[in-house]
Amino acid sequence: MDTLTRLEATIAQRRKASPDDSYVAKLNAKGLPKICEKVGEEATETVIAALAGTDAELTGEAADLLFHLLVLLGAKDIPLHDVLAELDRREGVSGLDEKAARTPD
């Protein structure tokens, strides 16, 4: 089991905990808008670290972003496996071609 799969399992377990005992449970108790807000904050912090921070800062922010993205996927009952399968489906396809296929004319 890889790191992201283990983290997904931990997040699923912690969603069931008391919000007083678990950050994940607390985020879920606040609802999808709060989870989405956290993903947005972490994405912004990741971009800032990429542009003006150190490699260590970018690494930390990227980890925060991945964590919160997994919290969001869990809240929406979308397994990481589905996201990985979508990445597998796109493998070997030009990014420009893939984007053109999903963008209406």
C-alpha positions as CSV (number, residue, x, y, z in Angstrom):
1,M,0.0,0.0,0.0
2,D,1.5,3.4,-1.0
3,T,1.5,6.6,1.0
4,L,-1.6,8.1,-0.6
5,T,-3.6,4.9,-0.2
6,R,-2.7,4.7,3.5
7,L,-3.6,8.3,4.0
8,E,-6.9,7.8,2.3
9,A,-7.7,5.0,4.7
10,T,-6.6,7.0,7.7
11,I,-8.8,9.9,6.6
12,A,-11.8,7.6,6.1
13,Q,-11.3,6.2,9.6
14,R,-11.0,9.7,11.1
15,R,-14.1,10.9,9.5
16,K,-16.0,8.7,11.9
17,A,-14.3,10.2,15.0
18,S,-15.5,13.0,17.2
19,P,-14.9,16.5,15.8
20,D,-13.3,17.2,19.2
21,D,-10.7,14.5,18.6
22,S,-10.0,14.7,14.9
23,Y,-9.1,17.5,12.5
24,V,-10.6,15.5,9.6
25,A,-13.9,14.9,11.6
26,K,-14.0,18.6,12.4
27,L,-13.6,19.6,8.8
28,N,-16.3,17.2,7.7
29,A,-18.6,18.4,10.5
30,K,-18.2,22.0,9.1
31,G,-19.4,20.7,5.7
32,L,-18.3,20.7,2.1
33,P,-18.0,24.4,1.7
34,K,-15.3,24.5,4.5
35,I,-13.5,21.6,3.0
36,C,-13.4,23.3,-0.4
37,E,-12.2,26.5,1.3
38,K,-9.3,24.6,2.8
39,V,-8.4,23.0,-0.6
40,G,-8.4,26.5,-2.1
41,E,-6.3,27.9,0.7
42,E,-3.8,25.1,0.4
43,A,-3.7,25.5,-3.4
44,T,-2.9,29.2,-3.1
45,E,-0.3,28.6,-0.5
46,T,1.3,25.9,-2.8
47,V,1.5,28.4,-5.7
48,I,3.0,31.1,-3.4
49,A,5.6,28.7,-2.2
50,A,6.4,27.7,-5.7
51,L,6.9,31.3,-6.8
52,A,8.6,32.7,-3.7
53,G,9.4,30.0,-1.2
54,T,12.0,27.4,-0.6
55,D,11.9,23.9,-1.9
56,A,11.1,22.8,1.7
57,E,8.2,25.2,1.8
58,L,6.8,24.0,-1.5
59,T,7.2,20.4,-0.3
60,G,5.2,21.1,2.8
61,E,2.5,23.0,1.1
62,A,2.2,20.3,-1.6
63,A,1.7,17.8,1.2
64,D,-1.0,20.0,2.8
65,L,-2.7,20.3,-0.6
66,L,-2.7,16.5,-1.2
67,F,-4.0,15.9,2.3
68,H,-6.9,18.3,1.9
69,L,-7.7,17.1,-1.6
70,L,-8.0,13.5,-0.1
71,V,-10.3,14.9,2.6
72,L,-12.4,16.5,-0.2
73,L,-12.5,13.3,-2.2
74,G,-13.5,11.3,0.9
75,A,-16.3,13.8,1.7
76,K,-17.6,13.3,-1.9
77,D,-17.2,9.5,-1.7
78,I,-14.8,9.5,-4.6
79,P,-12.1,6.9,-4.1
80,L,-8.5,7.8,-4.8
81,H,-8.5,4.8,-7.1
82,D,-11.0,6.6,-9.4
83,V,-8.7,9.6,-9.7
84,L,-5.7,7.3,-10.4
85,A,-7.7,5.4,-13.0
86,E,-8.5,8.7,-14.7
87,L,-4.8,9.6,-14.7
88,D,-4.1,6.1,-16.2
89,R,-6.7,6.7,-18.9
90,R,-5.0,10.0,-19.8
91,E,-1.5,8.5,-19.9
92,G,0.0,8.7,-23.3
93,V,-2.5,11.2,-24.5
94,S,-1.3,14.7,-25.4
95,G,-2.5,17.2,-22.8
96,L,-3.6,19.5,-25.6
97,D,-5.6,16.7,-27.3
98,E,-7.1,15.6,-24.0
99,K,-8.2,19.1,-23.1
100,A,-9.6,19.7,-26.7
101,A,-11.7,16.5,-26.3
102,R,-13.5,17.8,-23.2
103,T,-13.8,21.5,-24.2
104,P,-16.9,22.4,-26.3
105,D,-16.2,24.4,-29.5
